[in-house]
Amino acid sequence: MTNQQIAEDIVAKYGENVHSFEEPWGLLTFTTNRQNIISLLEYLKQHETFRFTFLTDLTGIHLPDNQGAEFGVIYHLHSLENNVRIRIKVFLSQEDIHIPTATTIWPSANWMERETYDFFGIIFDGHPKLIRILNIEEMDYFPMRKEYPLEDATRQDKIDALFGR
């Protein structure tokens, strides 16, 4: 089974709802939308040949300069029988960072979705217990968002010329 065969099968089933296919370091990677993600994940898990039965990782990403798609949810799937891995991306706008939960397919997604919510604030609709898992409940921000300057503009203890500025 090759990445090309997997990609062709997915395109035949989902058409224009899957796009941006690439293979960085041999890892088939593509993008879909939130409306199709659960159907796609179920299809890949139950496919008689592919059998992507293991959710290796689920995480988020914040790309503040990517207007209209500032947040992403990234799924890494593994077919243990075929020893093949794929990555699926779903991008969300900052105004609507909701996506359906994958806990209905993989119970192990529970912790990963809670971690993604805890650090990025992405809301997984239908999640059984979407609360912070690593940070304290009193935090009123999401620490992995790129919403703060990288440097403290008020610092007086550095000389810009020493840093090539």
Secondary structure as UniProt FT lines:
FT   HELIX           3..14
FT   HELIX           15..17
FT   STRAND          19..22
FT   HELIX           24..26
FT   STRAND          28..32
FT   TURN            34..36
FT   HELIX           37..46
FT   TURN            48..50
FT   STRAND          54..62
FT   TURN            64..65
FT   TURN            67..68
FT   STRAND          71..79
FT   TURN            80..83
FT   STRAND          84..92
FT   TURN            94..95
FT   STRAND          98..100
FT   TURN            103..105
FT   TURN            107..108
FT   HELIX           109..120
FT   STRAND          123..125
FT   TURN            128..129
FT   TURN            137..138
FT   TURN            143..144
FT   TURN            153..154
FT   HELIX           160..163
//
